[in-house]
Amino acid sequence: MDWDKLRIFHAVADAGSLTHAGDTLHLSQSAVSRQIRALEESLGTTLFHRHARGLILTEQGELLFDATRSMQKRLDAAAARIKDSEEEVFGELKVTTTTGFGSLWLAPRLHKLYEKYPDLKIDLMLEERVLDLPMREADVAIRMKEPSQADLIRKRLMSVRMRLYATREYLDTHPPFEKVEDVRHHRLISQNPNSAQVAAGASLVQHLMNYDVHSMLTVNNYFGVLQAVLANVGVGVLPDYLAEDFTQLVRVLPDVESGEVPVFLAYPEELRQSRRVSAFRDFVQEEIIAHRQRIRDNAAAAEAAQTL
């Protein structure tokens, strides 16, 4: 098949319009149409259904579009690796992680990375769905479990546990919360047990609900849970990495927590030499190390204060 015709076909299939594809390719609509007809003739099949509202791929067209989409992602990967052969760290880096970790821990720290590499462009994709790294849906992923996809370089960053938090203002104006059974006297704020989340967090919520919780607020991500806790709506189930940055949070029931949740950073083997990926990986690792050290320092200071 003619590579140039495939490039034009991909643009048309992506745009759903000869006109829009022509604008992208800087070709006239008639030139694009001729190339599509020639490709259809060479394949002996129809690739598009023509409608007044645009073009719709046939079954055969869908098969070809899947192939050209994979080719395009591979070409993008090759282009990224070529750019990374330069000394400078620049260009786009697609990073995916969960909504909670990305919005509450990672995003507030990215200014440090930009200070070091001002020409870096980060596309931060926050969602619970696991994106396909080998297919270049993202370049780097930070996930709350070890990735199962093949051909990935992975590194364990830290462990997280879900714990109970409230504000001091809330605790001072509500019944005592001294044992787990007291949860029935408070509004519990958590992710919905049926929403996409780590299993350890869902298990902790299910355990707490066994104590006849009378009032609940469920949210589909930890960002919403945190905002409700800070607004004194109730007692929330939140990841422990928030305690350092949000000093208003007071831990409730120190003996109650979820199982350990491993946090992994992963990226495709083909990006092993990428300067952008290396810069981001090193930045995250440095921030994790500093985060751990501050937690140890704060714990030591609190212990020392108790002995005075």
N, C-alpha and C positions, 0 to 999 in steps of 0.2 A: 504493500500500500504506500501511496505517496505521503511522505511526512508532512508536506505543506498542506495537503488536503485534510489530513487528520487534525492538524492545528486549527484549520478553519472550521471543521466539523465540531471540534471541542468548544470553540468560542460560540458557535450557533446554539449548540445544545445547552451550554451554560446560560446563555442570554435568553433563549427561547424566542429569538427574533432575528431575522436576517439583517434588519436595519441596525439594531443595537450591536450585533456582532460586527457589522461593517464599521461602525463608529470605533469600536475597540481595536479592530485590526487596521483601521485607516484604509479600508477598501469600500468600493461602491456596493450597493445592495445587489446589483446585477452580477458583479464579479463574484461575490460570495455565493449567490444562487448557482452560477455556472459551476463553481468548484464542488458544491454539494451534489449537483446532478451528476457530475463526472464521477464522484466517489461512489454514488449509488449505482451507476452503470458498471463501474469496475467490480463492485461487490455483487451485482445482480440482485439487489434487494432495495426496499424502500426504508429509509432511515427516519423520516419525519412524516407525520400526518399534518397536512396544511389546513389551518383554520383561519377564519377572519381575525381571530384574536391572537394568533401567533402560531407557533410550531409545537407539536407534541411528539416526543420520541416514540417510535414503534418499538416492539419487543426487540427487534434486531438492533435498533438504534440505542436502546438501553444497554445492550451487551457491549456495543462499541464504546459508548460513553463511559462505562465502568473501566474499560481498558485505557482510554485516553486520560481519565481522571487519575488512575494509578501512574501513568506515564508522567503526567504533569507534576505529581507530588515527588516523584523520583527526580525529575529535572530541577524542581525547587530545592531538593536536598543537595543535589550536585552543585547548584549555584551557591547555596549557603556555604558549602565546604570550600568552594573556590574563593569566596569572599573571606573566609576564615584563614586563608593562607597569608593574608596581610598581617602586619604587626599590630594594627589597631583593632580594638574591640568595637564593632559597630554593626548596624543592621538590625533586623527584626528577630526577636526571640519569643517564641510562643510557649507560654508557661501555663499549665493547668494544675489546679488544686481544688480542694473543697471550698465552698462558700465561706464557711466559718474560719478556717485557717487562713485563706487568702485575704479576706477582708479585715480580719481582726489581728492577725499576727504579721503576715507577709507584707501587705500593701503599706502599712505605716513605716516599714523599715526600708523600703525601696529607694528612698531619697539618698541613702548612703551609697547604694550601687550607682545611681545616676551621677553622684558627685565624682565618682571615680571614672565612670565611662559615660560622659554626657551624650555621646552619639548613639548610644544603645536605644533601641525601640522595643519595649516589652509589650506583648499582647497577652494580658492576664485573663485567662478563661476560668471562671469560677463556676463549677458545677459538680454534682455528685456522680454523674456519669463518667465512667472510665474511658478516656479517649485513647485511640489507637496510635501509639507512638511510632511503631514501625511504618505505618501508613502516613506519618507526618501530620496527623490531626493536631499534634502539639510536638514541640521539641523536648520539653522537660516536664516531668510530672512530680508533684509532691502528694503522696497518698497515705491514707491511714491504714494501709496494709501492704504486704509485700506484693509487688506487681507479678502477675502470672504470665504476661506476654513474653514470648521468646525473643532472643537477640537484644536484650536490654541490659545496660549497665545499671546496677542498683546499689544504693548505699543507705544503710539505716542511719537516720539522723538523731532520733530521740524516741522516747516513749511518752505517751499521754495517758492520763486517767481522767474520767468524768467524776466530778465531785459536786457537792451541794454548796451553793453560795447565796448570800443575801446581802443587803446593805446594813450597816449599823443602825441607820434610821428605821428600817423595817423591823429589825430584831428588837429594838427598844420600844416599839409601839404595838407589838403582837405577843401572843402567848409564848412562853419559853419553848425552845426547840432543843431539848437535851437528850432525847433518845429517839430512835427511828420511828417509834409508834406515834410520836408527836406530829408527824407529817399530816395526820388527819385534821389538825387544827390550823393548817396553813394552805395557801394556794400553791400548788406545785406547777412550775413552769418548765417545760421540756420540749424536745422534739417529739413529734408524733411517733409513737412506737412503730407505726406502719410506714413512715417516710424513710427515704434513703439515708442511712447513717451507719456508723460503725456498730457492730453487733454488741460490743461491750456497753455502749451507751444505752441501747435499747433494753438490754438485760437489766441494767440498773433501774431504769424507769419502771419496767414491769415488776421488779422486786418492790419498789416503793408503793406501787399501786395496790399491792396486796394488803396494805395497812389502811384500807378504807379511806382513800383520799376523797374529800368532799368537793373540792374545787380545783380545776386544772385549767391551764392555758397551754396549748400546744402550738408550736411554730415549726415550719419546715426547715429551719436552719438555726445555727447557734447565734448568728448575729441578732436575730429577732428575740431569742431567749435572753441574751445579754441586755438588750435595750429595755425589756420588760423588768428584769431584775433591778437595773439601775433606776428605774422609775418607781420602785417599791411596790410592784404588783404582787410579788410573792417570792418564793424560794426557788432558785433555778438549778437545773442540772447542766453544768458547763464544763468544758475542758480546762484542766489545771493550768495550761499555758497562759490563760488570761489573767491570772492572779497578779502577775508582776506588773503588767501595764495598766490594769484597772484596780487601783489601790482602794477604791470604794468597796470592793468585794470582800466579804468576811466569810470564811469557810464555816459551814455548819456541819456538825457531827464529824469530827476528824477521822473517825474509824469507818465511815461509810464512803466507799468509792467503787468505781467500776474496775474490771480487769484491765490489764495493761494493753494499750493500743500502740503498736509500732508505727513510726512515721518513716517512710522511705522516699528518697529522691531517686528518680530513674530517667534515663534517656537512651535513645537507640545507639547500638554499637557503632553505627556509621558516623555518629557525631562525637566519637571519642576524642578526636583532635580539634573539635570546634572551640575556638577561642571564646566565643560568646557563651557557650554552655559551660566551659571551664570557669569563666568569670562569675557566672551566676551560681554554679555549684560551690565555689570557694566562698562567695559572699554568704550564702545560706549557712554553710558550715561554721563560718566565723561568728555569725549571729547566734547560732545555736549554742556554741561554746560560751559566748558571752552571757547568753540567757541562763545557761546552767550555772555559771559562776555567780551571777547575781542572786540566783535562788539559794545557793549554798551560803553566800555571804549574809543574806537576809535571815536565813534559818539560824546561822551562828549568832547573829546579833540578837535575835529574839531569845535564844537560849541563854545568852549571857545576861540579858535584861532580867530574865526570870530568877537568876541566881543572886542578883543584887538585893 
